[in-house]
Amino acid sequence: MSIKIYPVSERFDPVKPVSEKMIATDNLVVVHFYLKEGQKIPLHASKSDVFVTVLKGKGKFYYGSENSYEALETGESLYYQPEEPHGFEAEEDMIVQAIISPNPQKKITL
């Protein structure tokens, strides 16, 4: 079964960033983040791999600390390793897609 997650609808909030879970399985989660210029997702870490792509706009994508970052714009991506502190800040209105694998909310049994 396939699931279409586009087109992206803009869900900006003037007060705080908005996140929207597009799909979640045991293997991955796809989340869209909507940030107005100046809004930020603070540094945090995940036990999963995280792959982010800027769908619209541009911003700073932090890794390790807010002193280390990559500037990304529409169409560019960045990969974060598990447990790597990461976050991002919009330099203009920005939509970011994050693919997180495995789903950190699911228990994996071996």
Backbone as CSV, one residue per row, in Angstrom:
resi,resn,N_x,N_y,N_z,CA_x,CA_y,CA_z,C_x,C_y,C_z
1,MET,0.843,-1.178,0.000,0.000,0.000,0.000,0.888,1.240,0.000
2,SER,0.541,2.209,-0.780,1.284,3.472,-0.796,0.401,4.585,-0.253
3,ILE,1.048,5.599,0.314,0.326,6.727,0.884,0.970,8.005,0.368
4,LYS,0.184,8.851,-0.263,0.693,10.118,-0.769,0.654,11.143,0.363
5,ILE,1.787,11.830,0.579,1.826,12.822,1.657,1.975,14.243,1.121
6,TYR,1.912,14.407,-0.185,1.952,15.736,-0.791,0.619,15.997,-1.441
7,PRO,0.230,17.178,-1.732,0.986,18.428,-1.591,1.027,18.906,-0.147
8,VAL,2.030,19.713,0.137,2.198,20.273,1.468,1.268,21.467,1.610
9,SER,0.485,21.476,2.681,-0.339,22.653,2.959,0.357,23.431,4.067
10,GLU,0.360,24.731,3.960,1.080,25.562,4.920,0.252,25.757,6.174
11,ARG,0.822,25.414,7.319,0.131,25.476,8.601,0.927,26.312,9.601
12,PHE,1.357,27.479,9.190,2.165,28.337,10.047,1.346,28.922,11.192
13,ASP,1.997,29.134,12.329,1.411,29.785,13.498,2.334,30.955,13.834
14,PRO,1.786,32.163,14.012,2.655,33.311,14.277,3.351,33.268,15.638
15,VAL,2.911,32.387,16.538,3.447,32.347,17.899,4.505,31.265,18.098
16,LYS,4.280,30.080,17.528,5.186,28.950,17.777,5.246,28.044,16.550
17,PRO,6.334,27.246,16.459,6.418,26.282,15.356,5.284,25.254,15.442
18,VAL,4.891,24.748,14.286,3.847,23.732,14.205,4.482,22.454,13.656
19,SER,4.133,21.315,14.248,4.581,20.032,13.700,3.356,19.207,13.340
20,GLU,3.492,18.449,12.273,2.385,17.621,11.779,2.941,16.256,11.399
21,LYS,2.495,15.214,12.093,2.912,13.856,11.764,2.161,13.428,10.512
22,MET,2.918,13.133,9.461,2.310,12.775,8.184,2.011,11.281,8.100
23,ILE,2.946,10.487,8.637,2.774,9.035,8.644,3.669,8.464,9.740
24,ALA,3.217,7.388,10.347,4.021,6.697,11.357,3.817,5.199,11.203
25,THR,4.933,4.487,11.114,4.924,3.023,11.099,5.931,2.568,12.148
26,ASP,6.095,1.264,12.293,7.128,0.760,13.209,8.521,1.157,12.730
27,ASN,8.671,1.326,11.422,9.990,1.569,10.841,10.369,3.037,10.719
28,LEU,9.391,3.929,10.612,9.735,5.336,10.422,8.579,6.251,10.773
29,VAL,8.952,7.524,10.930,7.971,8.597,11.120,8.355,9.709,10.157
30,VAL,7.360,10.288,9.492,7.582,11.464,8.648,6.819,12.612,9.290
31,VAL,7.546,13.682,9.615,6.961,14.842,10.279,7.259,16.088,9.448
32,HIS,6.271,16.956,9.303,6.489,18.266,8.695,6.481,19.310,9.803
33,PHE,7.451,20.217,9.741,7.551,21.339,10.666,7.323,22.620,9.883
34,TYR,6.523,23.521,10.452,6.206,24.811,9.830,6.695,25.904,10.781
35,LEU,7.686,26.670,10.335,8.269,27.703,11.183,8.209,29.054,10.480
36,LYS,7.731,30.048,11.187,7.808,31.425,10.702,9.233,31.919,10.930
37,GLU,9.632,32.937,10.188,10.959,33.508,10.342,11.262,33.779,11.819
38,GLY,12.425,33.307,12.293,12.847,33.518,13.673,12.433,32.417,14.636
39,GLN,11.481,31.569,14.256,11.077,30.470,15.142,12.122,29.360,15.116
40,LYS,12.160,28.581,16.200,13.229,27.601,16.377,12.699,26.306,16.974
41,ILE,13.264,25.203,16.513,13.118,23.910,17.179,14.400,23.744,17.991
42,PRO,14.318,23.755,19.325,15.531,23.735,20.146,16.320,22.428,20.009
43,LEU,17.574,22.496,20.378,18.426,21.311,20.346,17.796,20.180,21.154
44,HIS,17.830,19.004,20.583,17.348,17.796,21.243,18.067,16.614,20.587
45,ALA,17.907,15.427,21.111,18.533,14.235,20.538,17.483,13.149,20.379
46,SER,17.732,12.246,19.455,16.841,11.122,19.190,17.678,9.859,19.122
47,LYS,17.092,8.748,19.524,17.805,7.476,19.412,17.749,6.933,17.981
48,SER,17.091,7.661,17.093,16.915,7.234,15.705,17.772,8.065,14.749
49,ASP,17.898,7.574,13.514,18.468,8.365,12.433,17.440,9.423,12.040
50,VAL,17.915,10.627,11.719,17.007,11.704,11.321,17.541,12.321,10.029
51,PHE,16.688,12.387,9.029,17.035,12.972,7.731,16.055,14.112,7.477
52,VAL,16.571,15.346,7.392,15.703,16.505,7.196,15.919,17.099,5.812
53,THR,14.827,17.584,5.222,14.858,18.258,3.931,14.040,19.537,4.033
54,VAL,14.588,20.624,3.526,13.845,21.885,3.486,12.934,21.840,2.262
55,LEU,11.633,21.868,2.512,10.661,21.868,1.424,10.391,23.278,0.919
56,LYS,10.579,24.263,1.805,10.363,25.666,1.436,11.143,26.536,2.412
57,GLY,11.777,27.591,1.908,12.439,28.557,2.766,13.896,28.243,3.003
58,LYS,14.436,28.810,4.096,15.830,28.551,4.457,16.015,28.748,5.946
59,GLY,17.073,28.104,6.472,17.327,28.208,7.896,18.662,27.637,8.287
60,LYS,18.939,27.718,9.588,20.151,27.165,10.181,19.794,25.835,10.829
61,PHE,20.576,24.809,10.530,20.356,23.481,11.073,21.531,23.130,11.965
62,TYR,21.258,23.115,13.276,22.293,22.935,14.283,22.631,21.460,14.463
63,TYR,23.910,21.199,14.744,24.347,19.852,15.102,25.375,19.975,16.215
64,GLY,25.142,19.259,17.306,26.043,19.300,18.458,25.756,20.465,19.385
65,SER,25.742,21.685,18.829,25.446,22.893,19.604,24.973,23.969,18.629
66,GLU,24.514,25.081,19.178,24.075,26.164,18.296,25.251,26.916,17.672
67,ASN,26.467,26.562,18.078,27.657,27.149,17.456,28.037,26.430,16.170
68,SER,27.497,25.247,15.951,27.791,24.453,14.753,26.504,24.281,13.965
69,TYR,26.508,24.739,12.728,25.302,24.605,11.918,25.624,24.601,10.426
70,GLU,24.670,24.095,9.660,24.681,24.161,8.205,23.518,25.045,7.798
71,ALA,23.738,25.946,6.874,22.656,26.755,6.313,22.060,25.971,5.142
72,LEU,20.762,25.708,5.226,20.067,24.961,4.174,18.945,25.804,3.608
73,GLU,18.632,25.569,2.327,17.492,26.231,1.694,16.698,25.197,0.920
74,THR,15.639,25.640,0.284,14.714,24.752,-0.418,15.457,23.693,-1.233
75,GLY,15.078,22.429,-0.992,15.636,21.311,-1.737,16.876,20.694,-1.128
76,GLU,17.440,21.299,-0.083,18.656,20.760,0.528,18.314,19.918,1.753
77,SER,19.198,18.951,2.045,18.947,17.978,3.117,20.162,17.830,4.019
78,LEU,19.903,17.265,5.200,20.960,17.007,6.177,20.596,15.747,6.954
79,TYR,21.610,14.950,7.273,21.426,13.714,8.036,22.020,13.884,9.432
80,TYR,21.276,13.454,10.451,21.752,13.444,11.832,21.855,12.000,12.300
81,GLN,22.965,11.665,12.942,23.155,10.338,13.496,22.353,10.185,14.787
82,PRO,22.047,8.941,15.186,21.360,8.728,16.458,22.131,9.375,17.609
83,GLU,21.397,9.970,18.537,21.922,10.636,19.741,22.667,11.947,19.458
84,GLU,22.729,12.375,18.199,23.400,13.638,17.872,22.451,14.800,18.193
85,PRO,22.846,15.722,19.068,21.988,16.881,19.332,21.757,17.667,18.046
86,HIS,20.506,18.034,17.811,20.157,18.761,16.597,18.933,19.634,16.829
87,GLY,18.769,20.621,15.983,17.636,21.536,16.012,17.764,22.465,14.823
88,PHE,16.809,23.367,14.643,16.895,24.288,13.517,16.131,25.572,13.789
89,GLU,16.487,26.598,13.023,15.891,27.931,13.167,15.618,28.499,11.784
90,ALA,14.426,29.056,11.599,14.029,29.604,10.303,14.606,31.000,10.098
91,GLU,15.301,31.185,8.973,15.782,32.510,8.590,14.753,33.229,7.723
92,GLU,13.804,32.471,7.205,12.594,32.967,6.549,11.561,31.872,6.744
93,ASP,10.301,32.157,6.472,9.281,31.115,6.658,9.782,29.823,6.015
94,MET,9.663,28.726,6.760,10.300,27.484,6.335,9.418,26.281,6.650
95,ILE,9.409,25.329,5.718,8.767,24.031,5.925,9.857,22.975,5.828
96,VAL,9.945,22.128,6.850,10.969,21.089,6.922,10.290,19.734,7.036
97,GLN,10.760,18.783,6.250,10.301,17.404,6.386,11.392,16.608,7.090
98,ALA,11.018,15.918,8.167,11.954,15.047,8.889,11.503,13.608,8.722
99,ILE,12.446,12.765,8.317,12.214,11.328,8.247,13.036,10.716,9.373
100,ILE,12.359,10.044,10.289,12.976,9.523,11.510,12.824,8.008,11.491
101,SER,13.958,7.309,11.581,13.914,5.852,11.488,14.977,5.223,12.391
102,PRO,14.576,4.196,13.169,13.225,3.679,13.315,12.356,4.638,14.125
103,ASN,11.074,4.380,14.119,10.131,5.187,14.883,10.523,5.142,16.359
104,PRO,10.917,6.276,16.941,11.362,6.259,18.343,10.242,5.961,19.339
105,GLN,8.994,6.028,18.898,7.863,5.760,19.779,7.492,4.277,19.837
106,LYS,8.067,3.477,18.934,7.725,2.049,18.879,8.781,1.235,19.604
107,LYS,8.345,0.234,20.327,9.280,-0.686,20.986,9.700,-1.736,19.967
108,ILE,10.983,-1.969,19.895,11.502,-2.977,18.995,11.815,-4.215,19.812
109,THR,11.229,-5.343,19.405,11.494,-6.599,20.099,12.359,-7.473,19.219
110,LEU,13.331,-8.081,19.824,14.246,-8.962,19.067,13.999,-10.406,19.385
